[in-house]
Amino acid sequence: MILRRITQHISSQNWFAVGVDFVIVVIGVFVGLQVQEWSVERADRKAEHSVIERLIVEYGQNIEVLDKDQAQATAVIEASEKLLSMITPVPDPGLDDNLIGPILLDCIQNAKFVPILGTTESLIASGDLSLIGDPEIQRMLNQWQTDAQVMIEWQEIERMHGEELILGVTYDYLAWPNVDRDVVPGSGGSAMESDYQGLFSSKRFEGLLHNRVYNTRVAVDRMESLKDETRVLIDRLKMRLSQL
């Protein structure tokens, strides 16, 4: 009896209508998933657009910082070479102390690159670096940080060379309050006299100046290389931006 009723129920169904309903449901689910995926993709591309715009500004600022550091490093080279010209082959007894003081101070100044990486570090820390749809840009961002850190470490080594070695040698010959007086007249002086002739006769001082010139030139080359790398990165970011 039950089997007969089931058979009658099945035979009475409009299977065409059932099939149509089924197809409508499947299509509705598929369309809904596609719309949701499109919406997520659209939101991701909008977010990527905003991130890339910020990255372009960020690395443009890094080029400006590198320009300033490179100018300072170049001034160190020029000052070191001026000092070397004064002491080779024999120090000039008529050298003006007021001239030497400012050059010596320029020689021991050190550039210290502090990169601007707010957006980059936020992307990496949050795991959102994959938001950028260009894998090459992702690689370049990671490589840039590595190369910048290498340059910073080199600058730190050179800072120690300038401040600890060269400056240390000058303490044996110079009364620094007198040097300050030579640089800024009226700033006071010391009862001790500075012995520039003795300093310029020091072979150790001369050797350190030569090292200073070499090391700082390497630093300048590293800065220039990092700037070139930064320009390539910015161009790649702009290209990606034009595709969004």
C-alpha positions in Angstrom: 0.0 0.0 0.0 2.7 2.4 1.0 4.8 1.4 -2.0 1.8 2.1 -4.3 1.3 5.6 -2.8 5.0 6.4 -3.2 4.8 5.3 -6.8 1.7 7.3 -7.5 3.4 10.4 -5.8 6.5 10.1 -8.0 4.5 9.6 -11.2 2.4 12.6 -10.4 5.4 15.0 -10.0 6.2 17.6 -12.6 9.8 16.7 -13.0 10.4 19.4 -15.6 9.4 22.0 -13.0 11.6 20.3 -10.4 14.5 20.3 -12.8 14.0 23.9 -13.6 13.9 24.8 -9.9 17.1 22.8 -9.3 18.9 24.6 -12.1 17.7 28.0 -10.8 19.0 27.2 -7.3 22.4 26.0 -8.6 22.7 29.1 -10.9 21.7 31.3 -7.9 24.4 29.8 -5.7 27.0 30.0 -8.4 26.2 33.7 -9.2 26.2 34.5 -5.5 29.6 33.0 -5.1 30.9 34.8 -8.2 29.5 38.1 -6.9 31.1 37.6 -3.5 34.5 36.7 -5.1 34.3 39.7 -7.4 33.5 41.9 -4.4 36.5 40.6 -2.4 38.8 40.9 -5.4 37.6 44.5 -6.0 38.2 45.4 -2.4 41.7 43.8 -2.5 42.6 45.8 -5.7 41.3 49.0 -4.1 43.4 48.3 -1.0 46.4 47.5 -3.2 46.0 50.7 -5.1 46.1 52.7 -1.8 49.1 50.7 -0.5 51.1 51.2 -3.7 50.4 55.0 -3.7 51.8 55.1 -0.2 54.8 53.0 -1.1 55.7 55.3 -4.0 55.7 58.3 -1.6 57.6 56.4 1.0 60.5 55.4 -1.3 60.5 58.8 -2.9 61.2 60.1 0.6 64.0 57.6 1.1 65.7 58.9 -2.1 65.6 62.4 -0.5 67.1 61.1 2.7 69.8 59.3 0.8 70.6 62.5 -1.2 71.2 64.4 2.0 73.4 61.6 3.5 75.3 61.4 0.3 76.0 65.1 0.3 77.2 64.9 3.9 79.5 61.9 3.0 80.8 63.8 0.0 81.6 66.8 2.3 83.6 64.3 4.6 85.7 63.2 1.6 86.4 66.8 0.6 87.4 67.8 4.1 89.6 64.7 4.5 91.3 65.4 1.2 91.9 69.1 2.2 93.5 68.0 5.4 95.7 65.5 3.5 96.7 68.3 1.1 97.8 70.4 4.1 100.1 67.7 5.6 101.7 66.3 2.5 104.6 66.2 2.2 105.4 68.7 5.0 102.9 70.7 7.1 102.8 74.4 6.2 103.9 76.3 9.3 101.8 79.3 8.1 98.5 77.4 8.2 95.6 79.4 9.7 94.1 77.6 12.7 90.8 79.3 12.0 90.8 77.5 8.7 91.8 74.1 10.0 89.1 73.9 12.7 86.0 73.8 10.5 87.6 71.4 8.0 88.5 69.0 10.8 85.0 69.1 12.1 83.6 68.4 8.7 86.0 65.4 8.4 84.7 63.6 11.5 81.0 64.1 10.8 79.1 61.0 9.9 75.9 60.4 7.8 73.5 58.0 9.4 70.8 56.7 7.1 67.4 56.3 8.9 65.1 54.7 6.3 61.4 55.6 6.1 59.6 52.3 6.1 56.3 52.7 7.9 54.1 51.3 5.1 56.6 48.5 4.1 57.1 47.3 7.7 53.3 47.3 8.3 52.7 45.2 5.2 55.4 42.7 6.2 54.4 42.5 9.9 50.7 42.0 9.1 51.3 39.4 6.4 49.6 41.6 3.9 52.5 41.8 1.5 50.7 39.3 -0.7 48.1 42.0 -1.2 50.4 43.4 -3.9 49.6 41.3 -7.0 53.2 41.6 -8.4 55.5 38.9 -6.9 58.5 40.9 -8.2 57.5 43.9 -6.2 57.2 41.7 -3.1 60.7 40.4 -3.7 62.1 43.9 -4.3 60.6 45.3 -1.1 62.3 42.5 1.0 65.6 42.9 -0.9 65.6 46.7 -0.4 65.4 46.3 3.4 68.3 43.9 3.3 70.5 46.2 1.2 69.6 49.2 3.3 70.6 47.3 6.5 74.0 46.4 4.9 74.6 50.1 4.1 73.6 51.2 7.7 76.0 48.6 9.2 78.8 50.0 7.0 78.0 53.5 8.1 78.2 52.4 11.7 81.7 51.0 11.1 82.8 54.2 9.5 81.2 56.2 12.3 83.4 54.3 14.8 86.4 54.9 12.6 85.8 58.6 12.5 84.7 59.3 16.0 86.8 56.8 17.9 90.0 56.6 15.8 90.5 59.9 14.1 89.0 61.9 16.9 91.0 59.9 19.4 94.2 60.8 17.7 93.4 64.5 17.8 93.1 64.5 21.6 96.8 64.0 21.8 97.4 67.4 20.0 94.3 69.6 20.2 92.5 71.4 22.9 89.0 71.1 21.5 87.6 74.2 23.2 90.2 76.1 21.1 88.9 74.3 18.0 85.4 75.3 18.9 86.6 78.9 19.3 88.2 78.7 15.8 84.9 77.5 14.4 82.6 79.8 16.3 84.4 83.0 17.4 83.5 84.1 20.9 82.6 80.6 22.1 85.5 80.5 24.6 88.8 78.7 24.5 91.3 76.7 26.6 94.4 77.6 28.5 96.1 74.8 26.6 97.3 75.5 23.1 96.4 73.3 20.1 99.3 71.7 18.3 98.1 71.4 14.6 101.6 71.1 13.4 102.2 68.1 15.7 98.9 66.5 14.5 99.7 67.0 10.9 103.2 65.5 11.4 101.5 62.3 12.8 101.8 59.4 10.3 98.9 57.7 12.1 96.7 60.7 11.6 97.6 60.8 7.9 97.0 57.0 7.5 93.6 57.3 9.2 92.6 60.2 6.8 93.5 58.0 3.8 91.3 55.2 5.3 88.6 57.8 5.9 88.6 58.8 2.3 88.5 55.3 1.0 85.8 54.0 3.4 83.6 57.1 2.8 83.8 56.7 -0.9 82.6 53.1 -0.5 79.7 54.4 1.5 78.8 56.9 -1.2 78.9 54.2 -3.8 76.6 52.1 -1.6 74.2 55.1 -1.3 74.2 55.6 -5.0 73.5 51.9 -5.6 70.6 51.9 -3.2 69.2 55.0 -4.8 69.3 53.3 -8.2 67.6 50.3 -6.7 65.0 52.5 -5.2 64.3 54.2 -8.5 63.8 50.8 -10.2 61.4 49.9 -7.4 59.4 53.1 -7.8 59.1 52.5 -11.5 57.8 49.0 -10.9 55.3 50.3 -8.4 54.1 52.9 -10.9 53.7 50.3 -13.6 51.6 48.1 -11.2 49.5 51.1 -10.3 48.7 51.8 -13.9 47.4 48.2 -14.2 44.9 48.5 -11.4 
